[in-house]
Amino acid sequence: MGLAFMRYVWKIEPVATMTEDDIVAAIAPTIQRYLNGDIGPVTSRRQRRRNPR
């Protein structure tokens, strides 16, 4: 949604005038990482709490 707003609604440069191929090249690695890459450690809520003293 953010990319669509930047490109078509707010027309923020350089996104507004980039070619489709340039946009794909710019954002594809990030989307691919979210789909099947390592996004970091996942901890449960219980593990994140501080130990009481």
Sequence and secondary structure as in RCSB ss.txt:
>XXXX:A:sequence
MGLAFMRYVWKIEPVATMTEDDIVAAIAPTIQRYLNGDIGPVTSRRQRRRNPR
>XXXX:A:secstr
 HHHIIIIIS  TTGGG  HHHHHHHHHHHHHHHHHS       HHHHS    
